[in-house]
Amino acid sequence: MRVNRARRHGAARLPLRASPPLIHRVTATVNAISCWYCDLKIYALNEPLFRFGRKHTMILKLWFSIGTGFGLTALIGVTWILIWQLFLSSDTRLSNLFSSLLFGFSPSLRISMSDAGYLFISTLVSVSVHEFGHAIALASEGIQLEYIAVFIAVLFPGALVAFDYDLLQALPRLTSLRVYCAGIWHNAVFCALCGLLLFLQPVILFPFYLHAESPLLLEVASPLSEFLSPGDAIASLDGAAIHSVQDWMEMTALLDKKILQNSSDSRYFEGFGTVDSRKGYCVPNALLEDGKNVQLAKNRSVCPEDFTAFVKIYCFDPSKSLDMDGEDVDLGRKENAHCLNTKDIVNLEKCDGRGKVKKNGSSCMCSEDESCLSPVQFPDLMWIEITYSRLYSRDCLQLRSSLLDSNTSDAVEQTCGGTFIFVGDMISMAHSVQLTEYQPRWGVFLSKYLPNKLEKSLICTFHISLALALLNSLPVSTAFLLHGKTLPSVQAYAFPPSLQCSSSP
């Protein structure tokens, strides 16, 4: 809120200045531009806002009285936050976590240029909502605005309202408090609105997008770019169905943890079913004869490029399985280890952990002329089977349109998708793709990027609006300092120096 904003340049906190000349009042907008500052002063909204405030004065006074109660409560809350931060200052990790929860960003985080765009727009929207609250509160008390301005100082966006401060001083203290708390209250309500929209986003977008079917790829970087393209959907990971981005991240972390534990025992993990670090394939014996021999270097198997080390496994008898990870490898039994091409293996029948258990307790599904082999895995060299679907290819779209029965999804997946093997570091692979849980119902006719951009904008605006509400509630020596002085200093703490996004409501 601006009371002619001279306080930015002098010691006075809320100085007075004459109203702008009449020639400016009849002008819709006036611009001020300098090297470090530019603004857009808007006079056309003065009368409409004043008429609206006077017409609904009783309702608005009740509304802003509630906001006053919230502002005082926020003052107490922010005081406790400052005290808590004082105790956390010695623990950088906890302090960063606390800031991340409050502001949405850790002080140690470096923000990309696209994220900076979200911050800029979210800050501009949030401070505009803040100042709109002051403007309506002033109008409801019968105080005429001089102008509304939107500005950019250096790189930081902001907004303000200007009015005659003498008129506000003449009002009772409770009335003045309603005006000062109006911006905080509007930021809090706007924050709640963003949270509600985030919660209802799947319902709002339901006519246009499918939600939580299979995560859709928006961007894919190496090492998966050889197999996947933007628009592909991840169907499963190592046989476990993937329905959301959270499933994808949790499953990759689970598999990585499983390898680190270096265990060959199958266990059940809630939400994913059985996960086995040993993945068996029924490999024809003829293929084994053509395979290359495994070489050992520093207690690790070494195979030529595009080949992976496999070892024979025996039905539920890990003691007979060759442990390629241990130091006590039986070098006299190297005939049990083979280097095989992953492309020859991926489409073979499964055995051991993923095979159907027979009545006699054996899981070996291989015929007599086949052997059950499992890939050798290390913490940084995992064997992961990824199934995907090309939902928006021409053939797949035609097939989906012809199959109206909802139970034909498996047929669509088999026809439109594929399976490939990833061998490498699991965690880096998981972070190399950008996913969304929304699938356009009509393919290319709707942007697959829109839901993610909308969600990210709402999340960013939620945090910025929350930060504005709390920062303008900071306990300072004078209540009038609640506006304009606290935000730049605290945003310098909340965001990294290389990319601070600050504004002064």
C-alpha positions, -999 to +999 in steps of 0.1 A: +000+000+000+014+034-009+007+066+008+026+085-019+056+062-013+081+090-004+091+068+025+112+048+001+136+077-002+135+094+032+132+088+069+095+097+070+073+067+071+040+079+058+045+114+043+019+134+025+018+147-010-007+166-030-031+148-053-020+146-089-031+174-112-065+171-129-049+165-163-036+132-148-069+123-133-086+121-167-058+101-181-062+063-179-026+055-174+007+074-168+041+058-171+074+066-153+105+051-167+141+052-156+172+030-158+163+010-127+126+017-122+095+018-144+059+019-134+024+021-148+000+044-129-036+037-135-063+063-127-092+048-146-100+024-118-103+050-091-140+058-096-152+022-102-135+010-071-148+039-050-184+033-062-180-005-054-167+002-020-194+027-010-222+005-025-211-026-004-197-007+026-214-028+053-204-062+038-169-050+031-164-037+067-175-070+081-151-088+056-121-066+065-129-069+103-124-107+099-092-098+081-081-077+111-085-107+133-065-128+109-038-101+107-034-100+145-033-138+146-007-138+118+013-113+139+015-138+168+023-166+144+051-148+127+066-139+160+068-176+169+082-183+135+110-157+141+118-172+175+118-207+160+141-195+132+164-180+158+168-214+174+173-231+140+199-207+128+227-229+141+213-259+121+216-251+084+198-282+073+167-276+095+167-239+087+167-247+049+139-273+054+118-248+073+123-221+046+115-246+019+082-255+036+073-218+041+085-202+009+087-232-014+124-226-021+155-234-001+181-206+003+207-230-013+185-237-043+195-223-077+165-214-098+163-219-136+152-192-160+119-208-165+114-209-127+123-173-125+095-165-150+070-183-127+084-164-097+081-131-115+045-136-126+034-151-093+050-122-074+033-096-097-001-113-092+003-117-055+013-081-048-016-069-071-040-089-050-024-075-019-028-039-031-063-045-044-073-054-008-060-021+004-078-002-024-112-019-016-107-013+021-100+024+015-130+028-007-153+011+019-141+037+044-149+066+020-113+074+011-107+082-026-077+067-043-052+089-062-040+061-084-030+024-086+004+015-099+023-016-111+060-012-111+093-030-118+123-020-096+155-034-112+141-069-119+115-071-090+078-065-097+055-048-074+022-028-070+009+000-049-020+023-042-017+060-034-041+081-014-043+110+010-030+098+043-046+127+063-080+112+056-069+078+070-054+095+101-087+111+109-104+078+111-106+056+143-077+033+150-097+002+144-107+015+110-071+022+101-062-013+112-088-027+089-072-009+060-036-020+069-047-056+074-067-058+042-037-067+021-026-094+044-061-108+045-065-108+007-031-126+004-043-153+028-076-158+010-058-159-023-034-184-009-063-206+002-079-202-033-047-214-049-047-244-026-083-252-034-076-250-072-046-273-068-068-298-050-096-296-076-074-295-106-080-331-117-118-325-114-116-292-133-095-307-161-114-340-162-134-331-194-101-325-213-075-347-195-072-382-180-056-382-146-034-408-129-036-434-157+000-435-166+025-407-163+032-389-196+066-378-207+070-341-214+108-339-217+133-367-218+171-364-216+199-389-219+200-418-211+164-426-220+162-404-251+172-434-273+140-453-263+115-427-252+100-395-268+078-367-255+042-379-255+051-415-245+035-429-213+053-450-187+032-481-181+053-502-157+087-503-141+101-538-135+066-552-138+050-528-113+023-506-127+031-469-126+001-445-122+016-413-110+048-393-108+051-402-071+049-439-081+077-434-105+100-417-080+091-441-051+096-472-072+130-461-085+141-453-050+128-487-038+147-506-065+179-486-058+176-494-021+170-530-029+203-533-048+221-514-021+209-540+004+225-567-018+197-591-011+183-618-033+152-625-012+118-614-026+098-591-004+064-575-006+063-537-007+030-520-002+016-504-033+040-522-057+037-559-050+067-583-052+100-567-061+130-591-066+166-580-071+170-611-092+153-610-126+152-643-143+149-650-181+145-683-198+175-682-221+179-710-248+210-730-243+220-724-279+222-687-272+244-694-242+269-712-265+271-681-287+275-658-258+308-642-248+327-650-217+326-628-187+358-612-176+364-602-140+381-569-130+383-556-095+357-582-084+332-569-110+320-586-142+331-570-174+314-575-207+319-559-242+298-529-251+260-535-255+264-568-235+254-575-199+267-601-176+242-629-167+245-657-142+225-690-139+201-691-110+185-721-095+149-724-084+145-708-050+180-720-040+201-688-036+230-709-023+235-723-057+234-689-073+267-673-083+271-641-063+289-618-087+290-589-063+309-606-035+346-609-031+346-647-028+336-654-064+342-690-075+365-684-104+364-721-112+327-718-121+329-690-146+310-712-170+279-701-151+284-665-161+277-653-197+278-620-215+245-616-235+230-589-256+201-572-238+180-570-271+181-608-273+169-612-237+142-586-231+114-605-250+122-639-235+099-657-210+104-648-174+115-672-147+123-671-109+110-640-092+084-630-118+073-665-129+041-682-117+049-705-087+041-742-094+024-764-069+057-781-059+071-747-048+094-743-078+092-711-098+113-723-128+091-720-159+119-728-184+119-758-206+146-785-206+166-767-234+165-734-216+183-720-185+171-694-161+196-665-161+196-633-141+215-601-149+244-592-126+236-559-109+256-533-090+244-502-071+254-480-101+246-506-127+210-517-124+190-538-148+155-522-151+127-532-174+106-503-186+073-507-204+059-477-223+030-468-246+030-445-276-005-432-270-006-405-296+009-423-326-014-425-356-019-463-353-025-461-316-051-434-319-069-453-346-069-484-324-081-466-293-110-450-312-121-484-325-119-501-291-146-484-270-146-511-243-126-499-213-113-534-207-092-534-238-064-513-224-040-543-223-046-548-260-039-512-267-007-513-246+006-544-264-001-529-298+010-493-291+038-498-267+070-516-261+095-527-235+132-519-232+160-525-207+178-497-190+212-506-175+227-479-154+222-456-124+186-457-113+183-424-095+199-403-123+176-421-148+145-412-128+154-375-127+163-374-164+126-373-174+099-347-169+065-363-163+029-353-160+000-372-146-024-357-172-031-373-206-050-352-232-082-369-242-079-358-278-042-362-284-025-333-301-056-311-300-047-302-264-014-292-249+002-318-228+022-291-211-008-271-198-017-290-166+019-290-154+023-253-161-009-245-144+000-266-114+034-250-111+020-216-114-006-223-086+021-238-064+044-208-069+016-183-064+005-202-032+040-198-017+045-162-028+011-151-015+017-170+018+051-153+021+035-119+015+009-124+041+034-135+067+061-110+058+037-081+060+027-093+095+062-090+108+064-074+143+082-041+138+085-009+159+056+008+142+025-008+127+029+014+096+061-004+088+041-035+079+041-024+043+069-019+019+100-024+041+100-061+052+096-080+019+128-071+001+150-080+031+133-113+038+131-123+002+169-118+001+170-146+027+143-168+011+158-168-024+194-173-036+213-141-043+218-151-079+181-149-086+161-130-060+125-122-069+115-093-047+087-069-046+072-044-022+035-043-018 
